[in-house]
Amino acid sequence: MLPITIDNLRVPRNVDITLLRTFLAVTEHASMTAAGKALNLTQSAVSQHIGRLETLAGALFIRDRPGLRLTAVGERVLAKAHRIVELDDEFWLELHPQVPAAVVRLGAPYDLAQGRLTEVLRAYALDHPGVEVDLVCASSSSLARAVTEGQLDLALVEEVDDTGKGECLAVERLEWVGARHGTAHARRPLPVSMVEENCVFRPAVLAALRRSGLSWRTSFEGGSIDATRAAVRADLAVTAWLTSTVPRDLEILVDHPILPRLPPFAIGLHVARSPAPAALALAGRVRAAWTQVDDGAPATGHS
């Protein structure tokens, strides 16, 4: 750092907010190239921003494989940069209340994007009126990859219990689900509705069916979750959902003597590296919602 002298004390000491925003982006992505893409800047411009900030503070990054990592100085600057940028966003919102101060990109599978998450987002919006939340729904594998690549700030992901890489919020049984008082579960071959080819439940469901020796067939391949729900409600097929996500107009086929038992799955929280304060606040609310005792229970029914 520059030594403090009488001469440089007389010089206005202003840090360009743009440099701090670039620094946060490089820290999050561990790459100047990736940070440039996120900020719509060239790699050269990002390098210049970091160079100007390092002139003020000292070396911020160690160039290492597989990417950049912070020096001790960089770690100290990171905490201050988050606070300064957050205050700048708050001040901008005071001047321009119609413009969001921050955007948080949240991912969730279609089944988790309903119910509990809806309440979380409603409460978060009331407490953070200046933050815009972009909700992206996709398969769990796609969402986990998007967080790793910096395309999402955080994501709820359904993972096989013993292989999950996110923070485990809950472990739930994967349940067979059918229409209320339906008979699809008794037909042979068993009609099974699968939402999409890359559904995280698909390998576990098909493996359990193969081991059981039960005759079965898949139906409504590649449909949306709404199409699967409609097919099950009409008693055209059965499907598999986590306990907490079963729609109330359907029925869990509790411990059916013929249907094979399905494995448990974890609900994991994946958070990007060096998330912004607004993303951390949302992650905290999601964590609290899934780790608190759940007094509600979906409907269960006949076997």
C-alpha positions in Angstrom: 0.0 0.0 0.0 1.1 3.6 -0.5 2.7 5.1 2.6 0.6 7.8 4.4 2.4 11.2 4.2 1.4 14.8 4.7 1.4 15.3 0.9 -0.9 12.4 0.0 -3.3 13.2 2.9 -4.1 16.5 1.1 -5.1 14.6 -2.1 -8.8 13.5 -2.4 -8.9 9.8 -1.7 -11.8 8.4 -3.7 -12.1 4.7 -4.8 -14.0 4.2 -8.0 -17.0 2.0 -7.3 -16.6 0.5 -10.8 -13.3 -1.0 -9.8 -14.8 -2.6 -6.7 -17.7 -4.1 -8.8 -15.1 -5.5 -11.2 -13.1 -6.9 -8.3 -16.2 -8.6 -6.8 -17.0 -10.2 -10.2 -13.4 -11.5 -10.6 -13.5 -12.9 -7.1 -16.8 -14.6 -7.7 -15.8 -16.2 -11.0 -12.0 -16.7 -10.2 -11.4 -15.6 -13.8 -11.0 -12.3 -15.5 -12.4 -13.7 -18.7 -15.6 -15.0 -17.0 -15.9 -11.8 -15.0 -15.7 -9.8 -18.3 -18.5 -11.8 -19.8 -20.7 -11.3 -16.7 -20.0 -7.5 -16.7 -20.1 -7.1 -20.5 -16.5 -5.9 -20.5 -13.4 -7.1 -22.4 -10.8 -9.0 -20.6 -8.4 -6.1 -21.2 -10.8 -3.7 -19.5 -11.2 -6.1 -16.5 -7.4 -6.3 -16.2 -7.1 -2.6 -16.3 -9.7 -2.2 -13.5 -7.9 -4.7 -11.3 -4.5 -3.1 -12.1 -5.8 0.3 -11.0 -7.2 -1.1 -7.8 -4.0 -3.0 -7.0 -2.1 0.3 -7.5 -4.2 1.6 -4.5 -4.3 -1.5 -2.3 -1.5 -3.8 -3.3 -1.6 -7.3 -4.9 -5.1 -8.7 -4.7 -4.9 -12.0 -6.5 -2.5 -14.9 -6.8 -2.5 -16.3 -10.4 -2.8 -20.0 -9.8 -4.4 -23.0 -11.4 -7.3 -23.6 -11.9 -8.0 -19.9 -11.5 -7.3 -16.8 -9.4 -7.3 -16.8 -5.6 -7.2 -13.9 -3.2 -4.1 -12.7 -1.3 -4.3 -11.7 2.3 -4.8 -8.1 1.1 -7.5 -9.3 -1.3 -9.4 -11.0 1.5 -9.4 -7.7 3.5 -10.5 -5.7 0.5 -13.3 -8.2 -0.3 -15.1 -7.5 3.0 -14.9 -3.8 2.5 -15.9 -4.0 -1.2 -19.1 -5.8 -0.3 -20.1 -3.2 2.2 -19.2 -0.2 0.0 -21.1 -1.7 -3.1 -24.1 -2.6 -0.9 -24.2 1.0 0.5 -23.9 2.4 -3.0 -26.8 0.2 -4.2 -28.9 1.4 -1.3 -28.1 5.1 -2.0 -28.9 4.6 -5.7 -32.3 3.1 -4.7 -33.1 6.1 -2.6 -32.4 8.3 -5.6 -34.1 6.0 -8.1 -36.7 3.9 -6.2 -38.1 2.4 -9.4 -34.8 0.8 -10.4 -33.7 -2.4 -8.6 -30.6 -2.0 -6.4 -29.6 -5.6 -6.9 -30.7 -8.7 -8.8 -30.5 -12.1 -7.3 -30.6 -15.1 -9.7 -32.2 -18.1 -8.0 -32.7 -21.6 -9.4 -35.1 -24.3 -8.4 -36.6 -27.5 -9.9 -40.2 -27.1 -10.9 -41.5 -29.1 -8.0 -39.5 -27.1 -5.4 -40.5 -23.8 -7.0 -44.0 -24.1 -5.5 -45.3 -24.1 -2.0 -42.6 -23.3 0.6 -40.4 -21.4 -1.8 -43.3 -19.2 -2.8 -43.7 -18.1 0.8 -40.0 -17.5 1.1 -39.9 -15.2 -1.9 -43.0 -13.3 -0.8 -41.5 -12.5 2.6 -38.1 -11.7 1.0 -39.7 -9.2 -1.4 -41.4 -7.4 1.4 -38.2 -7.0 3.4 -36.0 -6.2 0.3 -38.1 -4.1 -2.0 -35.1 -2.9 -3.9 -34.0 -6.4 -4.9 -35.2 -8.1 -8.0 -35.3 -11.9 -7.9 -35.0 -13.8 -11.2 -36.3 -17.3 -10.7 -35.0 -20.0 -13.1 -36.6 -23.4 -13.2 -34.7 -26.3 -14.7 -33.4 -29.8 -13.8 -31.3 -30.1 -10.7 -28.2 -31.1 -12.6 -28.5 -28.0 -14.9 -29.0 -25.7 -11.9 -26.0 -27.0 -10.0 -23.9 -26.5 -13.0 -25.2 -23.0 -13.5 -24.2 -22.0 -10.0 -20.7 -23.4 -10.5 -20.4 -21.5 -13.8 -21.6 -18.2 -12.2 -24.9 -18.0 -14.1 -26.9 -18.3 -10.9 -26.3 -16.8 -7.4 -27.9 -19.8 -5.6 -30.1 -22.8 -6.3 -32.1 -25.4 -4.5 -31.1 -28.8 -5.9 -32.5 -32.3 -5.4 -29.6 -34.8 -5.1 -29.0 -38.4 -4.4 -28.6 -38.5 -0.6 -25.0 -39.8 -0.4 -23.6 -37.9 -3.4 -24.9 -34.4 -2.9 -22.3 -31.6 -3.2 -24.5 -28.8 -1.8 -25.4 -27.8 1.8 -27.9 -30.4 2.8 -31.1 -28.7 4.1 -33.3 -31.8 4.4 -33.5 -35.5 3.4 -36.9 -36.8 2.2 -38.3 -40.0 0.9 -39.1 -40.3 -2.7 -42.7 -41.5 -2.8 -45.0 -43.2 -5.3 -47.9 -40.9 -6.1 -51.2 -41.6 -7.7 -54.8 -40.2 -8.1 -57.0 -40.2 -5.0 -58.8 -43.6 -4.9 -57.2 -44.4 -8.3 -56.3 -47.8 -9.7 -53.3 -47.0 -12.0 -50.9 -48.5 -9.5 -52.7 -51.9 -9.9 -52.4 -52.1 -13.7 -49.8 -54.2 -15.5 -47.7 -53.1 -17.0 -47.5 -50.3 -14.4 -47.9 -46.9 -16.2 -45.2 -44.5 -14.9 -45.1 -40.8 -15.9 -41.6 -39.4 -16.1 -41.3 -35.6 -16.5 -38.1 -35.4 -18.6 -35.0 -37.3 -19.7 -32.6 -35.6 -17.2 -35.0 -35.7 -14.2 -32.8 -36.4 -11.2 -35.3 -39.0 -9.9 -35.4 -41.0 -13.2 -32.4 -43.3 -12.7 -33.5 -44.2 -9.2 -37.1 -44.9 -10.2 -36.1 -47.0 -13.2 -33.5 -48.9 -11.2 -36.0 -49.7 -8.5 -38.5 -51.0 -11.1 -35.9 -53.2 -12.8 -34.8 -54.8 -9.5 -38.4 -55.4 -8.5 -39.2 -57.6 -11.5 -42.4 -55.7 -11.9 -43.7 -55.1 -15.5 -43.9 -51.4 -16.3 -43.9 -48.9 -19.1 -43.2 -45.2 -19.1 -45.8 -42.7 -20.4 -46.0 -39.0 -21.1 -42.2 -38.8 -21.7 -40.7 -35.3 -21.9 -43.8 -33.6 -20.6 -44.0 -30.7 -18.2 -44.6 -31.2 -14.5 -48.1 -29.8 -15.1 -48.7 -32.5 -17.7 -47.5 -35.2 -15.4 -49.7 -33.9 -12.6 -52.7 -33.9 -15.0 -52.0 -37.5 -16.1 -51.7 -38.7 -12.5 -54.8 -36.8 -11.4 -56.7 -38.5 -14.3 -55.5 -41.9 -13.0 -53.6 -42.6 -16.2 -50.3 -43.2 -14.5 -48.3 -43.0 -11.3 -45.2 -40.9 -10.7 -42.6 -40.2 -8.0 -42.3 -37.0 -5.9 -40.5 -36.0 -2.7 -42.9 -36.1 0.3 -43.1 -32.4 0.8 -43.8 -31.6 -2.9 -46.8 -34.0 -3.4 -49.8 -31.9 -4.6 -52.6 -32.0 -2.1 -55.1 -33.3 -4.8 -53.0 -36.4 -5.2 -52.2 -39.3 -2.9 -49.1 -40.9 -1.6 -49.2 -44.7 -2.1 -48.0 -45.5 1.3 -45.8 -48.6 1.7 -47.6 -50.4 -1.2 -46.7 -54.1 -1.0 -46.0 -54.4 -4.7 -44.4 -51.0 -5.7 -40.7 -51.0 -5.0 -39.3 -48.8 -2.3 -37.6 -45.7 -3.6 -34.4 -44.1 -2.1 -34.3 -40.9 -0.1 -33.1 -37.7 -1.7 -31.4 -34.6 -0.3 -32.6 -31.1 -0.9 -29.3 -29.1 -1.2 -28.5 -25.4 -1.3 -25.8 -24.4 -3.8 -24.4 -20.9 -3.4 -22.0 -19.1 -5.8 -18.5 -18.2 -4.7 -18.4 -14.7 -3.0 -22.2 -14.0 -3.2 -23.5 -10.5 -2.9 -25.2 -9.5 0.3 -28.6 -9.7 -1.3 -28.0 -13.2 -2.4 -26.7 -14.2 1.1 -29.8 -12.8 2.6 -32.0 -14.9 0.4 -29.9 -18.0 1.0 -30.4 -17.4 4.7 -34.2 -17.3 4.3 -34.2 -20.4 2.1 -32.0 -22.3 4.7 -34.4 -21.3 7.5 -37.5 -22.4 5.6 -36.1 -25.9 4.9 -34.4 -26.6 8.2 -37.3 -25.5 10.5 -39.7 -28.2 11.7 -42.4 -28.8 9.1 -45.8 -29.1 10.7 -47.6 -29.6 7.5 -47.9 -33.0 5.7 -49.2 -33.9 2.3 -52.2 -36.2 2.0 -51.6 -39.9 2.1 -54.0 -42.6 1.2 -54.8 -46.2 0.3 -52.3 -48.9 -0.6 
